[in-house]
Amino acid sequence: MANWKIDESHSEIGFKVKHLMITNVSGYFTRFTGTIQTESDDFRDARISFEAAADSIDTQNKQRDEHLRNGEFFDATNHPKISFVSKRVKKIDDEKYKLLGELTIKGETHPIELDVLHGGVTVDPYGQTKAGFALKGRLHRADYGLRWNATTEAGGIVLSDEVKLNMEIQLVKE
């Protein structure tokens, strides 16, 4: 049994959402933890548990971040954690996997499927074994109670319902 944890200083939990349907606004969660347990060398049987602090959202705009933390979006005071628990890992080939699990945001839990690219395993200059992964996925924010929106003068919507997830994860073997 191998135990791994996310190396926060070498990982990114990011997302993009369409604004005015013409550009993407990017953001990140800056505080998160995760543990992975696996019996295999190739992570095909990995059990993954992850949490991000909802109030650690950062979109490079203080006013927008405050809006995202409040009740119209994440309601971080009442729902401080965003969590993910894996249900199944499907190995497609040596680099590609599908990760199926349950994502909980603002008290709402739904299944989610993530595309995973395994970047490999190496030993860093300090003798620590590291593993790298890039994950991508999509969710509909309304499923999680993140329903705030507005319309433009022309009748268009301000924010798309679809959110693209983009994560770079470096694990360290414990």
Beta strands, then each sheet from edge to edge (+ up, - down):
strand 1: 2-6
strand 2: 12-19
strand 3: 23-29
strand 4: 32-38
strand 5: 47-53
strand 6: 57-58
strand 7: 81-91
strand 8: 96-105
strand 9: 108-123
strand 10: 129-140
strand 11: 159-173
sheet 1: 6+ 3- 2+ 11- 1+ 4- 5+ 7- 8+ 9- 10+
end
